Amino acid sequence: MALHAPINWAQRNDVILVTIPIQDAADVKISLTDVFSFSCTSSGKQYTAEFPLFDKVVPEESSNVVRPRQIELKIRKADVEKEYWPRLTKEKVKSQYIQIDWNKWKDEDDEGAAAGQDDLGDFGLGGGGGGGMGGLDMQQMLAQLGGGGAGGLGGFGSAAGQEGMDPSALDNVEDEDMPPLEG
């Protein structure tokens, strides 16, 4: 018996981005018409997904790549002048297997909502540009938050860990105003 493949999707004005998080996928088969059809095997299990797409796509201008941890698709919309798709499927039915990928989503009115190399990294999905962090590593992100080290998290650390504060000062805090605990 085949398992339903999990589908994560996002969109831009001109493309639909689909990520199928299946590790070490083999025998990957993808068909794009008015219907999205997918199948693969992984760790001895068969995965499939098939559903009618919300609107028409251009299969010849669409692409996919099989990575060690996932399969990624960039599906070209046929009519980029139309409004954003309200869902991936034609049917107005909630599926537990289809989720929005908020890390890749851009709203219609966002500047640059067309799929460009700037926001899609190497091919567009998952492998390179830092997943929405603009390529920042952890040290750079901490520095932007305010300070750079663990003590400079701009209010995100513990009070006792902040420079210039004596940890024993916390022992002298008055708790007269605290109500008694109920037993």
Secondary structure, DSSP 4 states (H G I P E B T S, - for coil): -PEEPPEEEEE-SSEEEEEE--TT-EEEEEEESSEEEEEEEETTEEEEEEEEBSS-EEEEEEEEEE-SS-EEEEEEES-TTSPPPS-SBSS----TTEEE-TTT---TTSTT-S--HHHHTTTTSSSSS-TTSTT--HHHHHHHHHBSSGGGBSS-S-GGGSTT--GGGGGG---TTSPPPP-
